[in-house]
Amino acid sequence: MMYSTLLAAAAVNGTVFGLLFIVVPDTAIALFGGKLDALSSALVRQFGGVILGIAILDWLIRKVADPEVRRAVVAANVTAFAVVAAVAAFATVTGLINVLGWIVAGFHAMVAIGLLTTQWSRSEVGTRAQVR
């Protein structure tokens, strides 16, 4: 997959989950089999704001060609998406969340791996060689 396509997918995913966590955190968490108290509801809303902010960044930067910017965006997104994939997989295996956790883990792993591969593609390597 192309870099811009992966960032667009990340942005759409982040927008959906960010808005769900901000607007209806109890419903969003209930989809995964969980319940929130007042404190966790407030924290999930804050987390939703962070997710939405990163989604906006991913959308706005998806077509930027500068290799240094792309490396920074890939590093940040791979870190976030890999952590989410690992936590979702662990939470699903241990029964903390329901089977929807596998969808979350799979999607986030796919985006993380896809973004890593964009850094090692021939066109990206050629671009880096020309810049240095």
N, C-alpha and C positions, 0 to 999 in steps of 0.2 A: 504494500500500500504506500501511497505517496505521503510525504510529510504533511502537506496541507490537508489531505483527506483525514489523516489520523487526528490532527489538531481540531478539525471541524467536528469529528465524532466525539472527541473529548469535550469540546465546548457544548455540544448538544446534551451529552450525558450530564455534564456539570450544571448546565442550566436547569434541566429537569429535576435533578436531585437537590440542587441548591434551593430552587423555589419550593419544592415539596418540604424540605427541612425547615425553611423559613415560615411558610404559610400554614402547613398542616403537619407539624412534626409528629404528633401522636399517630396520625393515620399512616405516615411514611414508615415509622418504626413498626407499627402493627402489621404492615405487609410482610415483615421479616419475622413476625411472631413475638415481638417485644412490646413492653409497656413502659411509659415514661412517667416519672413524678415531675413536680414543678421545676426542680433544679435541672434534671436531665433534659427537660423540654427546652429550657432556656439555653443550655449548652448546645443542644442539637440545632437550635435556631442560629446561634453564633457560628457553628460549623457550616451551616448552610450558606451563611454570608461569605465565608472563606471560599467554599466550593464555587459559588456564583462568581466571585471576583476572579478566580483562576480561569473559569470558563470564559469570561469576557476577555481576559488577557489572551487565552488560546485562540479565540475567534479573531481578535484584532491582529495578532502577530502571525497567523497561519501562512501568509504569503510573503513574509519578509525573507529575503534571500541572503542576508549577511550571515556568513558561516559562524562567526562568534556568537551572534544572537541565537542562531539555531542551536548551537551546542548548549548554550545556557538553558534554553527552553526545553530541549530534550532531557538534559540532566534533571531539571526540576520535575518535569512530568513523569519521567521514568521512576524517579524516587517515589513520588506520590502514588502513582498507579501500581508500582510493585508492592508497596506497603499495603495499600488497600486490598490487592489481590491476595497477599499472604494472610492478612488478618481475616478477610472474608472466608478464605478456605479453612483456616484454623477454626473459626467460629462455627462454620457449617459442620466440619468433622466432629467437633465436640458437642454438637447439638444446641449450641447457644442461639443460633439462628436457623431458620428453616431452609428448605432446598433452594430458595431464591438466592441464597448466598453463593451458590455455584455459578449462577449467571453473573453476579457481580464480580466474583473472582475471575471467571473466564474472560469477561469483557476487559477488565483492567489489566490482566496478564497479556492479552492480545495487543492492547494499545502500547503497553510498556515494551514488549518485544518488537512490535512494529516500528516504534520510534527509535529503538536501538539499531535496528537494521537500516534505517534511513541514514544514520551516521556513518555506516560502513559501505554504503552503495558506491558504485563506480562514479556516479556524477558528483556525489558529495566529496569523495576523495579527490577528484579532479579539481573541484572548486577550492578545496583547502590548499592544494598544491599551488594553484595560481595565486592565491592571496598572500602566501608566505614568501 
